Amino acid sequence: MQHLFPNQVNSNSLPLAYFTLDRNGVILFVNDNWCSATEYVPEDVEGVYFGDLLPDNQKNIFPKTFREFRSKLKTDFRTYKIRKKSGEYAEFILYARAETESGGFLKAHFIMLDHGSLKTTERELTRSKYMYKLLADNIKEVVCVYNITQGSHLYVSPSVTALRGFTVDEAMSQTLYDTLTTESRPVFEKAVDEAETEFLRKPDQDSPFFLEVKQICKDGTEINVEIQARFQLAANGDLEMICVSRKLSSSKLEDTIRLMREKEVERIGELTGDMFCLSDNAGRLIKSNKRLETTLDYKFVELSSNSLATIIHPDDKLMFKTVIENTTDDFVDEIDCRVKHKGGEYRLINWKITRFDAEKIYLCARDITPPKSVANKAIFRQVLASKNRPLIQINEKRVTKPESMAAEIAEGRSYMTAVADFSSSLIRNIKLLEKKDIENQLKIIYKVARTASVQSEDFAFINKYAAGEYVPVPLLLSLEEEGRNSLEDLAGMYEQSELKISLKSQGGLIKIYADPTAARALLRSMISYMIRQSDGRGEILIRAFREDNAALFIITNKELKSPSDKNSIINIQRCEVVASSMGGSITSDSNPTTGTTIKIKLPAVV
């Protein structure tokens, strides 16, 4: 502005209202046109703080905006209401530019335009309000514009009748506080006060806030309503609040949990290396990660307009559609089917499918195409053919080095995992055919294979932990819950008709602070050791309780008078090393009276 108003130009000769402020916001100079617009004379205002001419709501904002203007040293424009000498307020648009000296702020130059004279702007504003009203009148949610300064509604959308039973005129005559129940009013007031303070501190930022309240309907009933609101400054300087309300069909907690779950799964989808997507019930994509596009070479828009079934191989399409239509939220369905790549060839894709809610389905997919395209059955034949060594027999006596045993355990674990996964996949597909006898046999195969796989993993982990090759990450755990999970993992070791195992506990009160993997491997190893010693017969009692500052997990077989010298893959000494590193111990005792007892002692969390 200093370039527009050099010293030799008489500011009073300008056809515009003009004034200057010092760095503190104090008026230094006003020209004649400024005086004509405000009815003041120079002596009335020169030396007066400019904020004193503004209404209270703008007076609170002015120091911050002026401070930012001084720091940025850039052109700025804002609308202010300025109090004339007569006491009435008039709207003006102020265009400002900073004058600098030696790189620092010296003073501010302002050109002031009468807002009322800008008819074009007024017409555009009117049109914007009309378009906003047209939109608000035709949406399901209730939209209202509430003048906080005046305490009255400026606008209420017609959907208020469907929500609360009031007509628009009846709702307009109420204040926002009139619509709330007694217990919701303090909640609403607190939220509005905090949001208003934040808005006045940062008026240039759009910061909506949310809250749940109870509103009163015309018939006297109460409904849970979620309100999304944001503040704005009206042209006349009044503070206004725009609110969008919707009725909650469920509690806020349920809504929050659902949203958290959706966001969590979507975040996992972005982190996973697999293809991940959300579809509707017809299989049309709603969301997907980039891995899906890069693997199949389709764009999202191509898969969002048609069902995924359109790119499934004709022979696999019925299976895919059947699973999509019947999947539930309490089970993850898994199938393998061929999917057509955009280039024309088919890729074998492993799908894991589960329901998110009544309208949406989550799908996670992995490309398992072998080097040469083969049918589904051939895949498992390849897996079996590659595993040409027999499984390790738990009770088989053999002389072998620990390194060799670890390698064979890993081999067996890989094999048994493949068997368990394949059995699980067959169980899901057999269910569709309602073959109960086959399903029960497959469940037995799955249970045995899963237990063998878990035991192999425990063996490898205990050796790795005892060798110092694992860094534990302790978490707060329930000893009872870990015990029950361990029993479930070992269900394939024994027939329940021949061996009875019971767990008694003080409930979830027994807490330990330990690495989850180490704790579970330790419990499973000791339970499986007792099962082997019992030859899968008799009765085993497990007790979990707290004694002083210790959590005790005691495994007892009263009929086992003395353990045999059977060879076992479980190394008790290495298990003791793991327990010791967790601040605990493992002891065992056998006598003809009480039988055999294994005691795992770990520090309890107070």
BADO-37620 format. One record per residue (C-alpha): chain; x, y, z; residue in three letters. Coordinates in nm, 2 decimals, decimal comma. Layout:
<nodes>
   cadena       px       py       pz   residuo
        A        X        Y        Z       ALA
...
</nodes>
This chain:
<nodes>
   cadena       px       py       pz   residuo
        A     0,00     0,00     0,00       MET
        A     0,30     0,23     0,05       GLN
        A     0,35     0,21    -0,32       HIS
        A    -0,01     0,33    -0,38       LEU
        A     0,02     0,62    -0,13       PHE
        A     0,36     0,79    -0,16       PRO
        A     0,43     1,08     0,06       ASN
        A     0,36     1,34    -0,20       GLN
        A     0,00     1,23    -0,26       VAL
        A    -0,27     1,40    -0,04       ASN
        A    -0,47     1,11     0,11       SER
        A    -0,77     1,34     0,15       ASN
        A    -0,79     1,36    -0,23       SER
        A    -0,85     0,99    -0,27       LEU
        A    -1,21     0,89    -0,37       PRO
        A    -1,20     0,62    -0,11       LEU
        A    -1,22     0,59     0,27       ALA
        A    -0,86     0,54     0,40       TYR
        A    -0,69     0,50     0,74       PHE
        A    -0,37     0,37     0,90       THR
        A    -0,30     0,18     1,22       LEU
        A     0,03     0,14     1,41       ASP
        A     0,16    -0,20     1,52       ARG
        A    -0,06    -0,20     1,82       ASN
        A    -0,38    -0,14     1,63       GLY
        A    -0,41     0,22     1,72       VAL
        A    -0,55     0,46     1,46       ILE
        A    -0,28     0,70     1,33       LEU
        A    -0,47     0,87     1,05       PHE
        A    -0,81     0,89     0,88       VAL
        A    -0,90     1,08     0,56       ASN
        A    -1,21     1,28     0,49       ASP
        A    -1,40     1,00     0,31       ASN
        A    -1,35     0,78     0,61       TRP
        A    -1,49     1,05     0,83       CYS
        A    -1,79     1,09     0,60       SER
        A    -1,86     0,72     0,61       ALA
        A    -1,84     0,70     0,99       THR
        A    -1,95     1,05     1,09       GLU
        A    -1,64     1,10     1,31       TYR
        A    -1,39     1,38     1,29       VAL
        A    -1,02     1,29     1,30       PRO
        A    -0,98     1,42     1,66       GLU
        A    -1,25     1,16     1,77       ASP
        A    -1,06     0,85     1,66       VAL
        A    -0,69     0,93     1,60       GLU
        A    -0,50     0,77     1,89       GLY
        A    -0,80     0,53     1,96       VAL
        A    -0,76     0,15     1,95       TYR
        A    -0,94     0,03     1,64       PHE
        A    -1,09    -0,27     1,82       GLY
        A    -1,29    -0,03     2,04       ASP
        A    -1,50     0,06     1,73       LEU
        A    -1,60    -0,31     1,67       LEU
        A    -1,88    -0,51     1,83       PRO
        A    -1,77    -0,74     2,11       ASP
        A    -1,76    -1,07     1,91       ASN
        A    -1,53    -0,91     1,65       GLN
        A    -1,33    -0,71     1,91       LYS
        A    -1,22    -1,05     2,06       ASN
        A    -1,10    -1,17     1,72       ILE
        A    -0,93    -0,86     1,60       PHE
        A    -0,61    -0,88     1,81       PRO
        A    -0,53    -1,23     1,67       LYS
        A    -0,61    -1,15     1,31       THR
        A    -0,41    -0,82     1,32       PHE
        A    -0,11    -1,00     1,48       ARG
        A    -0,12    -1,26     1,20       GLU
        A    -0,14    -0,98     0,95       PHE
        A     0,17    -0,81     1,10       ARG
        A     0,37    -1,14     1,09       SER
        A     0,28    -1,23     0,73       LYS
        A     0,32    -0,88     0,58       LEU
        A     0,08    -0,97     0,30       LYS
        A    -0,23    -0,81     0,16       THR
        A    -0,54    -0,90     0,35       ASP
        A    -0,91    -0,82     0,34       PHE
        A    -1,19    -0,88     0,59       ARG
        A    -1,54    -0,76     0,67       THR
        A    -1,60    -0,57     0,99       TYR
        A    -1,89    -0,39     1,15       LYS
        A    -1,77    -0,05     1,26       ILE
        A    -1,97     0,16     1,51       ARG
        A    -2,05     0,51     1,37       LYS
        A    -2,06     0,82     1,59       LYS
        A    -2,44     0,79     1,60       SER
        A    -2,40     0,45     1,78       GLY
        A    -2,53     0,23     1,49       GLU
        A    -2,31    -0,03     1,33       TYR
        A    -2,23    -0,04     0,95       ALA
        A    -2,06    -0,32     0,75       GLU
        A    -1,74    -0,24     0,57       PHE
        A    -1,49    -0,44     0,37       ILE
        A    -1,13    -0,35     0,47       LEU
        A    -0,84    -0,41     0,23       TYR
        A    -0,50    -0,39     0,41       ALA
        A    -0,13    -0,38     0,32       ARG
        A     0,16    -0,36     0,56       ALA
        A     0,43    -0,09     0,53       GLU
        A     0,77    -0,22     0,63       THR
        A     1,10    -0,06     0,74       GLU
        A     1,42    -0,26     0,75       SER
        A     1,22    -0,58     0,69       GLY
        A     1,00    -0,52     1,00       GLY
        A     0,64    -0,40     1,03       PHE
        A     0,59    -0,02     1,05       LEU
        A     0,22     0,04     1,00       LYS
        A    -0,09    -0,08     0,82       ALA
        A    -0,27     0,10     0,54       HIS
        A    -0,64     0,03     0,49       PHE
        A    -0,89     0,11     0,21       ILE
        A    -1,25     0,08     0,34       MET
        A    -1,55     0,00     0,12       LEU
        A    -1,92     0,03     0,22       ASP
        A    -2,04    -0,33     0,21       HIS
        A    -2,40    -0,21     0,15       GLY
        A    -2,30    -0,06    -0,18       SER
        A    -2,17    -0,39    -0,32       LEU
        A    -2,49    -0,51    -0,49       LYS
        A    -2,32    -0,77    -0,70       THR
        A    -2,18    -0,94    -0,38       THR
        A    -2,52    -0,92    -0,22       GLU
        A    -2,68    -1,09    -0,52       ARG
        A    -2,42    -1,37    -0,51       GLU
        A    -2,47    -1,41    -0,14       LEU
        A    -2,85    -1,44    -0,19       THR
        A    -2,80    -1,70    -0,46       ARG
        A    -2,57    -1,90    -0,23       SER
        A    -2,82    -1,89     0,05       LYS
        A    -3,10    -2,00    -0,19       TYR
        A    -2,89    -2,30    -0,31       MET
        A    -2,80    -2,40     0,04       TYR
        A    -3,17    -2,38     0,14       LYS
        A    -3,27    -2,59    -0,16       LEU
        A    -3,02    -2,86    -0,05       LEU
        A    -3,12    -2,85     0,31       ALA
        A    -3,49    -2,87     0,23       ASP
        A    -3,44    -3,20     0,05       ASN
        A    -3,22    -3,41     0,29       ILE
        A    -3,33    -3,66     0,55       LYS
        A    -3,12    -3,50     0,83       GLU
        A    -3,25    -3,20     1,01       VAL
        A    -3,05    -2,88     0,93       VAL
        A    -3,09    -2,57     1,13       CYS
        A    -2,91    -2,23     1,14       VAL
        A    -2,91    -2,09     1,49       TYR
        A    -2,81    -1,73     1,58       ASN
        A    -2,62    -1,77     1,91       ILE
        A    -2,60    -1,39     1,96       THR
        A    -2,97    -1,34     1,93       GLN
        A    -3,08    -1,68     2,07       GLY
        A    -3,32    -1,76     1,78       SER
        A    -3,34    -1,99     1,48       HIS
        A    -3,28    -1,84     1,13       LEU
        A    -3,36    -2,16     0,95       TYR
        A    -3,50    -2,51     1,02       VAL
        A    -3,54    -2,77     0,75       SER
        A    -3,88    -2,94     0,68       PRO
        A    -3,73    -3,28     0,79       SER
        A    -3,78    -3,17     1,15       VAL
        A    -4,14    -3,28     1,12       THR
        A    -4,04    -3,64     1,05       ALA
        A    -3,78    -3,64     1,33       LEU
        A    -3,97    -3,47     1,62       ARG
        A    -4,32    -3,40     1,49       GLY
        A    -4,30    -3,02     1,50       PHE
        A    -4,38    -2,81     1,20       THR
        A    -4,11    -2,57     1,07       VAL
        A    -4,29    -2,27     1,23       ASP
        A    -4,32    -2,44     1,57       GLU
        A    -3,95    -2,54     1,56       ALA
        A    -3,85    -2,19     1,46       MET
        A    -4,02    -2,05     1,76       SER
        A    -3,81    -2,27     2,00       GLN
        A    -3,46    -2,21     2,12       THR
        A    -3,21    -2,49     2,09       LEU
        A    -3,22    -2,54     2,46       TYR
        A    -3,60    -2,58     2,46       ASP
        A    -3,56    -2,89     2,24       THR
        A    -3,34    -3,07     2,49       LEU
        A    -3,42    -3,28     2,79       THR
        A    -3,31    -3,16     3,13       THR
        A    -3,01    -3,40     3,15       GLU
        A    -2,89    -3,31     2,80       SER
        A    -2,88    -2,93     2,85       ARG
        A    -2,56    -2,91     3,06       PRO
        A    -2,39    -3,15     2,82       VAL
        A    -2,50    -2,93     2,52       PHE
        A    -2,40    -2,60     2,70       GLU
        A    -2,05    -2,74     2,79       LYS
        A    -1,99    -2,86     2,43       ALA
        A    -2,10    -2,54     2,28       VAL
        A    -1,90    -2,32     2,52       ASP
        A    -1,58    -2,52     2,44       GLU
        A    -1,64    -2,52     2,07       ALA
        A    -1,72    -2,14     2,07       GLU
        A    -1,39    -2,07     2,25       THR
        A    -1,20    -2,27     2,00       GLU
        A    -1,37    -2,11     1,71       PHE
        A    -1,30    -1,75     1,84       LEU
        A    -0,94    -1,85     1,89       ARG
        A    -0,91    -1,99     1,53       LYS
        A    -1,20    -1,84     1,33       PRO
        A    -1,04    -1,93     0,99       ASP
        A    -1,04    -2,30     1,06       GLN
        A    -1,34    -2,52     1,00       ASP
        A    -1,37    -2,72     1,32       SER
        A    -1,70    -2,92     1,34       PRO
        A    -1,79    -3,08     1,67       PHE
        A    -2,01    -3,37     1,76       PHE
        A    -2,23    -3,46     2,05       LEU
        A    -2,51    -3,70     2,14       GLU
        A    -2,82    -3,55     2,32       VAL
        A    -3,18    -3,64     2,39       LYS
        A    -3,44    -3,42     2,23       GLN
        A    -3,81    -3,39     2,31       ILE
        A    -4,07    -3,47     2,04       CYS
        A    -4,41    -3,31     2,00       LYS
        A    -4,58    -3,61     2,16       ASP
        A    -4,36    -3,59     2,46       GLY
        A    -4,13    -3,88     2,38       THR
        A    -3,76    -3,85     2,40       GLU
        A    -3,52    -3,96     2,12       ILE
        A    -3,14    -4,00     2,10       ASN
        A    -3,00    -3,75     1,85       VAL
        A    -2,65    -3,70     1,72       GLU
        A    -2,57    -3,34     1,63       ILE
        A    -2,28    -3,22     1,41       GLN
        A    -2,23    -2,85     1,44       ALA
        A    -2,00    -2,57     1,33       ARG
        A    -1,97    -2,20     1,39       PHE
        A    -1,96    -1,91     1,15       GLN
        A    -1,97    -1,53     1,17       LEU
        A    -2,26    -1,37     1,00       ALA
        A    -2,21    -1,07     0,78       ALA
        A    -2,34    -0,85     1,06       ASN
        A    -2,09    -0,99     1,30       GLY
        A    -2,34    -1,22     1,49       ASP
        A    -2,22    -1,57     1,59       LEU
        A    -2,42    -1,84     1,41       GLU
        A    -2,42    -2,22     1,45       MET
        A    -2,51    -2,46     1,17       ILE
        A    -2,64    -2,79     1,31       CYS
        A    -2,71    -3,12     1,13       VAL
        A    -2,91    -3,37     1,34       SER
        A    -2,99    -3,73     1,29       ARG
        A    -3,18    -3,98     1,50       LYS
        A    -2,96    -4,26     1,64       LEU
        A    -3,10    -4,60     1,58       SER
        A    -2,86    -4,75     1,83       SER
        A    -2,66    -4,61     2,12       SER
        A    -2,36    -4,39     2,07       LYS
        A    -2,14    -4,66     2,21       LEU
        A    -2,26    -4,91     1,95       GLU
        A    -2,21    -4,65     1,67       ASP
        A    -1,86    -4,57     1,81       THR
        A    -1,76    -4,94     1,82       ILE
        A    -1,89    -5,00     1,47       ARG
        A    -1,69    -4,70     1,33       LEU
        A    -1,38    -4,80     1,52       MET
        A    -1,41    -5,15     1,39       ARG
        A    -1,45    -5,03     1,03       GLU
        A    -1,16    -4,79     1,06       LYS
        A    -0,94    -5,05     1,22       GLU
        A    -1,01    -5,31     0,95       VAL
        A    -0,96    -5,05     0,67       GLU
        A    -0,62    -4,95     0,83       ARG
        A    -0,52    -5,32     0,84       ILE
        A    -0,62    -5,33     0,47       GLY
        A    -0,38    -5,06     0,39       GLU
        A    -0,10    -5,23     0,58       LEU
        A    -0,15    -5,58     0,46       THR
        A     0,03    -5,72     0,16       GLY
        A    -0,29    -5,90     0,05       ASP
        A    -0,57    -5,77    -0,17       MET
        A    -0,83    -5,62     0,06       PHE
        A    -1,18    -5,48    -0,03       CYS
        A    -1,52    -5,40     0,10       LEU
        A    -1,82    -5,50    -0,12       SER
        A    -2,19    -5,48    -0,11       ASP
        A    -2,41    -5,80    -0,10       ASN
        A    -2,39    -5,83    -0,48       ALA
        A    -2,01    -5,83    -0,48       GLY
        A    -1,97    -5,48    -0,61       ARG
        A    -1,67    -5,30    -0,47       LEU
        A    -1,72    -5,01    -0,22       ILE
        A    -1,36    -4,97    -0,11       LYS
        A    -1,03    -5,15    -0,19       SER
        A    -0,66    -5,11    -0,14       ASN
        A    -0,41    -5,06    -0,41       LYS
        A    -0,29    -5,42    -0,40       ARG
        A    -0,62    -5,54    -0,57       LEU
        A    -0,56    -5,30    -0,86       GLU
        A    -0,20    -5,39    -0,91       THR
        A    -0,25    -5,76    -0,89       THR
        A    -0,55    -5,79    -1,13       LEU
        A    -0,48    -5,47    -1,33       ASP
        A    -0,84    -5,34    -1,30       TYR
        A    -0,92    -4,99    -1,20       LYS
        A    -1,15    -4,94    -0,90       PHE
        A    -1,43    -4,79    -1,11       VAL
        A    -1,43    -5,11    -1,33       GLU
        A    -1,50    -5,33    -1,03       LEU
        A    -1,74    -5,09    -0,85       SER
        A    -2,00    -5,10    -1,12       SER
        A    -2,00    -5,48    -1,17       ASN
        A    -2,00    -5,77    -0,93       SER
        A    -1,67    -5,95    -0,87       LEU
        A    -1,84    -6,26    -0,99       ALA
        A    -1,81    -6,13    -1,35       THR
        A    -1,44    -6,19    -1,34       ILE
        A    -1,45    -6,53    -1,17       ILE
        A    -1,39    -6,84    -1,38       HIS
        A    -1,73    -7,00    -1,50       PRO
        A    -1,66    -7,32    -1,31       ASP
        A    -1,59    -7,14    -0,98       ASP
        A    -1,86    -6,87    -1,01       LYS
        A    -2,14    -7,07    -0,83       LEU
        A    -1,91    -7,14    -0,54       MET
        A    -1,80    -6,78    -0,51       PHE
        A    -2,16    -6,64    -0,53       LYS
        A    -2,28    -6,90    -0,28       THR
        A    -2,02    -6,80    -0,02       VAL
        A    -2,09    -6,43    -0,08       ILE
        A    -2,46    -6,48    -0,03       GLU
        A    -2,42    -6,70     0,29       ASN
        A    -2,12    -6,56     0,47       THR
        A    -2,18    -6,45     0,83       THR
        A    -2,00    -6,21     1,07       ASP
        A    -1,91    -6,49     1,32       ASP
        A    -1,70    -6,70     1,07       PHE
        A    -1,44    -6,64     0,80       VAL
        A    -1,52    -6,84     0,49       ASP
        A    -1,22    -6,94     0,28       GLU
        A    -1,22    -7,06    -0,08       ILE
        A    -0,99    -7,08    -0,38       ASP
        A    -1,11    -6,98    -0,72       CYS
        A    -0,98    -6,86    -1,05       ARG
        A    -1,00    -6,49    -1,13       VAL
        A    -0,96    -6,34    -1,47       LYS
        A    -0,67    -6,09    -1,50       HIS
        A    -0,74    -5,79    -1,72       LYS
        A    -0,48    -5,93    -1,96       GLY
        A    -0,70    -6,23    -2,02       GLY
        A    -0,52    -6,51    -1,82       GLU
        A    -0,67    -6,66    -1,51       TYR
        A    -0,50    -6,63    -1,17       ARG
        A    -0,57    -6,87    -0,88       LEU
        A    -0,68    -6,65    -0,58       ILE
        A    -0,73    -6,76    -0,22       ASN
        A    -1,03    -6,56    -0,08       TRP
        A    -1,11    -6,51     0,29       LYS
        A    -1,46    -6,37     0,33       ILE
        A    -1,67    -6,25     0,62       THR
        A    -1,96    -6,01     0,67       ARG
        A    -1,92    -5,66     0,82       PHE
        A    -2,28    -5,58     0,86       ASP
        A    -2,62    -5,64     0,69       ALA
        A    -2,51    -5,44     0,38       GLU
        A    -2,14    -5,50     0,34       LYS
        A    -1,89    -5,78     0,31       ILE
        A    -1,51    -5,78     0,37       TYR
        A    -1,29    -5,98     0,13       LEU
        A    -0,92    -6,05     0,17       CYS
        A    -0,75    -6,22    -0,12       ALA
        A    -0,40    -6,36    -0,21       ARG
        A    -0,26    -6,47    -0,54       ASP
        A    -0,15    -6,83    -0,50       ILE
        A    -0,11    -6,91    -0,87       THR
        A     0,16    -7,17    -0,92       PRO
        A     0,42    -7,14    -1,20       PRO
        A     0,18    -7,33    -1,43       LYS
        A    -0,19    -7,28    -1,42       SER
        A    -0,36    -7,58    -1,24       VAL
        A    -0,70    -7,67    -1,11       ALA
        A    -0,79    -7,63    -0,74       ASN
        A    -0,74    -8,00    -0,65       LYS
        A    -0,40    -8,01    -0,81       ALA
        A    -0,28    -7,74    -0,58       ILE
        A    -0,32    -7,97    -0,27       PHE
        A    -0,17    -8,26    -0,46       ARG
        A     0,14    -8,05    -0,52       GLN
        A     0,16    -7,96    -0,15       VAL
        A     0,13    -8,33    -0,05       LEU
        A     0,38    -8,44    -0,31       ALA
        A     0,64    -8,19    -0,19       SER
        A     0,61    -8,33     0,17       LYS
        A     0,77    -8,67     0,11       ASN
        A     0,89    -8,73     0,47       ARG
        A     0,66    -8,88     0,73       PRO
        A     0,54    -8,68     1,03       LEU
        A     0,75    -8,68     1,34       ILE
        A     0,60    -8,93     1,59       GLN
        A     0,57    -8,77     1,93       ILE
        A     0,66    -9,08     2,12       ASN
        A     0,91    -9,22     1,87       GLU
        A     1,25    -9,29     2,02       LYS
        A     1,52    -9,17     1,79       ARG
        A     1,87    -9,04     1,83       VAL
        A     1,91    -8,71     1,66       THR
        A     2,09    -8,38     1,70       LYS
        A     1,88    -8,08     1,83       PRO
        A     1,95    -7,89     1,51       GLU
        A     1,82    -8,18     1,30       SER
        A     1,52    -8,22     1,52       MET
        A     1,44    -7,85     1,49       ALA
        A     1,46    -7,87     1,11       ALA
        A     1,23    -8,18     1,10       GLU
        A     0,99    -8,02     1,35       ILE
        A     0,97    -7,72     1,11       ALA
        A     0,91    -7,95     0,82       GLU
        A     0,63    -8,13     1,02       GLY
        A     0,48    -7,80     1,13       ARG
        A     0,46    -7,68     0,77       SER
        A     0,30    -8,01     0,66       TYR
        A     0,05    -8,01     0,94       MET
        A    -0,04    -7,65     0,89       THR
        A    -0,12    -7,73     0,52       ALA
        A    -0,33    -8,03     0,63       VAL
        A    -0,52    -7,81     0,89       ALA
        A    -0,58    -7,53     0,64       ASP
        A    -0,70    -7,77     0,37       PHE
        A    -0,93    -7,94     0,62       SER
        A    -1,07    -7,61     0,73       SER
        A    -1,14    -7,51     0,37       SER
        A    -1,31    -7,84     0,30       LEU
        A    -1,53    -7,81     0,61       ILE
        A    -1,66    -7,47     0,49       ARG
        A    -1,74    -7,61     0,15       ASN
        A    -1,89    -7,93     0,28       ILE
        A    -2,13    -7,73     0,49       LYS
        A    -2,29    -7,60     0,17       LEU
        A    -2,36    -7,96     0,06       LEU
        A    -2,50    -8,05     0,40       GLU
        A    -2,28    -8,37     0,43       LYS
        A    -2,27    -8,40     0,81       LYS
        A    -2,08    -8,73     0,83       ASP
        A    -1,80    -8,61     0,61       ILE
        A    -1,80    -8,27     0,79       GLU
        A    -1,75    -8,45     1,13       ASN
        A    -1,46    -8,66     0,99       GLN
        A    -1,29    -8,35     0,85       LEU
        A    -1,33    -8,17     1,18       LYS
        A    -1,13    -8,45     1,35       ILE
        A    -0,86    -8,42     1,08       ILE
        A    -0,85    -8,05     1,14       TYR
        A    -0,83    -8,08     1,52       LYS
        A    -0,55    -8,33     1,51       VAL
        A    -0,35    -8,15     1,24       ALA
        A    -0,39    -7,81     1,42       ARG
        A    -0,28    -7,96     1,75       THR
        A     0,03    -8,12     1,59       ALA
        A     0,11    -7,79     1,42       SER
        A     0,08    -7,60     1,75       VAL
        A     0,30    -7,84     1,93       GLN
        A     0,57    -7,81     1,67       SER
        A     0,56    -7,44     1,69       GLU
        A     0,59    -7,45     2,07       ASP
        A     0,90    -7,68     2,04       PHE
        A     1,07    -7,44     1,80       ALA
        A     0,98    -7,14     2,01       PHE
        A     1,10    -7,28     2,34       ILE
        A     1,43    -7,37     2,19       ASN
        A     1,46    -7,02     2,03       LYS
        A     1,36    -6,85     2,36       TYR
        A     1,60    -7,05     2,57       ALA
        A     1,88    -6,97     2,33       ALA
        A     1,82    -6,60     2,38       GLY
        A     1,71    -6,55     2,02       GLU
        A     1,37    -6,40     2,11       TYR
        A     1,29    -6,05     2,25       VAL
        A     0,98    -6,08     2,47       PRO
        A     0,71    -5,81     2,46       VAL
        A     0,51    -5,84     2,79       PRO
        A     0,14    -5,77     2,80       LEU
        A    -0,13    -5,79     3,07       LEU
        A    -0,28    -6,14     3,04       LEU
        A    -0,55    -6,34     3,22       SER
        A    -0,40    -6,67     3,34       LEU
        A    -0,74    -6,85     3,32       GLU
        A    -0,80    -6,73     2,96       GLU
        A    -0,45    -6,84     2,85       GLU
        A    -0,52    -7,18     3,02       GLY
        A    -0,85    -7,24     2,84       ARG
        A    -0,70    -7,13     2,50       ASN
        A    -0,41    -7,38     2,56       SER
        A    -0,66    -7,66     2,62       LEU
        A    -0,85    -7,58     2,31       GLU
        A    -0,52    -7,58     2,10       ASP
        A    -0,44    -7,93     2,24       LEU
        A    -0,78    -8,08     2,18       ALA
        A    -0,64    -8,31     1,91       GLY
        A    -0,41    -8,49     2,15       MET
        A    -0,67    -8,70     2,33       TYR
        A    -1,02    -8,85     2,31       GLU
        A    -1,25    -8,68     2,56       GLN
        A    -1,42    -9,01     2,63       SER
        A    -1,09    -9,16     2,76       GLU
        A    -0,92    -8,86     2,92       LEU
        A    -1,10    -8,59     3,11       LYS
        A    -0,94    -8,25     3,17       ILE
        A    -1,10    -7,99     3,39       SER
        A    -0,98    -7,63     3,47       LEU
        A    -1,08    -7,46     3,79       LYS
        A    -0,99    -7,09     3,84       SER
        A    -1,06    -6,78     4,04       GLN
        A    -1,19    -6,62     3,72       GLY
        A    -1,04    -6,33     3,54       GLY
        A    -0,89    -6,19     3,87       LEU
        A    -0,55    -6,37     3,81       ILE
        A    -0,34    -6,14     3,59       LYS
        A     0,02    -6,19     3,48       ILE
        A     0,25    -5,95     3,29       TYR
        A     0,42    -6,17     3,04       ALA
        A     0,50    -6,22     2,67       ASP
        A     0,18    -6,38     2,52       PRO
        A     0,37    -6,62     2,29       THR
        A     0,60    -6,74     2,57       ALA
        A     0,32    -6,78     2,82       ALA
        A     0,11    -6,99     2,59       ARG
        A     0,40    -7,20     2,47       ALA
        A     0,49    -7,27     2,83       LEU
        A     0,14    -7,37     2,94       LEU
        A     0,07    -7,58     2,63       ARG
        A     0,41    -7,76     2,67       SER
        A     0,34    -7,86     3,03       MET
        A    -0,02    -7,96     2,97       ILE
        A     0,09    -8,18     2,66       SER
        A     0,37    -8,33     2,87       TYR
        A     0,12    -8,44     3,13       MET
        A    -0,12    -8,58     2,86       ILE
        A     0,17    -8,78     2,71       ARG
        A     0,27    -8,92     3,06       GLN
        A    -0,10    -9,01     3,11       SER
        A    -0,11    -9,21     2,78       ASP
        A    -0,43    -9,01     2,70       GLY
        A    -0,63    -9,17     2,98       ARG
        A    -0,76    -9,09     3,32       GLY
        A    -0,84    -8,75     3,46       GLU
        A    -0,62    -8,43     3,47       ILE
        A    -0,71    -8,15     3,70       LEU
        A    -0,58    -7,80     3,63       ILE
        A    -0,61    -7,52     3,89       ARG
        A    -0,53    -7,16     3,84       ALA
        A    -0,52    -6,94     4,15       PHE
        A    -0,34    -6,67     4,32       ARG
        A    -0,12    -6,71     4,63       GLU
        A     0,02    -6,40     4,78       ASP
        A     0,20    -6,23     4,49       ASN
        A     0,23    -6,54     4,28       ALA
        A     0,00    -6,68     4,01       ALA
        A     0,00    -7,06     4,02       LEU
        A    -0,10    -7,30     3,74       PHE
        A    -0,10    -7,65     3,88       ILE
        A    -0,15    -7,96     3,66       ILE
        A    -0,23    -8,28     3,86       THR
        A    -0,30    -8,64     3,76       ASN
        A    -0,37    -8,84     4,08       LYS
        A    -0,36    -9,17     3,91       GLU
        A    -0,01    -9,11     3,76       LEU
        A     0,20    -9,24     4,05       LYS
        A     0,54    -9,18     3,88       SER
        A     0,62    -9,04     3,54       PRO
        A     0,77    -9,28     3,29       SER
        A     1,10    -9,24     3,11       ASP
        A     0,93    -9,20     2,78       LYS
        A     1,13    -9,00     2,54       ASN
        A     0,96    -8,66     2,46       SER
        A     1,03    -8,38     2,23       ILE
        A     0,96    -8,14     2,52       ILE
        A     1,27    -8,03     2,70       ASN
        A     1,18    -7,96     3,06       ILE
        A     1,50    -7,78     3,13       GLN
        A     1,45    -7,54     2,85       ARG
        A     1,09    -7,47     2,97       CYS
        A     1,24    -7,40     3,31       GLU
        A     1,47    -7,14     3,15       VAL
        A     1,17    -6,97     2,99       VAL
        A     0,98    -6,97     3,32       ALA
        A     1,28    -6,83     3,50       SER
        A     1,32    -6,55     3,25       SER
        A     0,96    -6,45     3,32       MET
        A     1,04    -6,43     3,69       GLY
        A     0,89    -6,77     3,78       GLY
        A     0,97    -7,14     3,81       SER
        A     0,85    -7,49     3,72       ILE
        A     0,86    -7,78     3,97       THR
        A     0,72    -8,13     3,96       SER
        A     0,64    -8,39     4,23       ASP
        A     0,53    -8,75     4,22       SER
        A     0,43    -8,99     4,50       ASN
        A     0,19    -9,28     4,54       PRO
        A    -0,06    -9,08     4,75       THR
        A    -0,12    -8,76     4,56       THR
        A     0,00    -8,87     4,21       GLY
        A     0,20    -8,64     3,98       THR
        A     0,18    -8,26     3,99       THR
        A     0,35    -8,00     3,78       ILE
        A     0,35    -7,65     3,93       LYS
        A     0,41    -7,33     3,71       ILE
        A     0,47    -7,03     3,93       LYS
        A     0,46    -6,68     3,77       LEU
        A     0,46    -6,33     3,92       PRO
        A     0,10    -6,20     3,97       ALA
        A     0,00    -5,85     3,89       VAL
        A    -0,14    -5,67     4,20       VAL
</nodes>
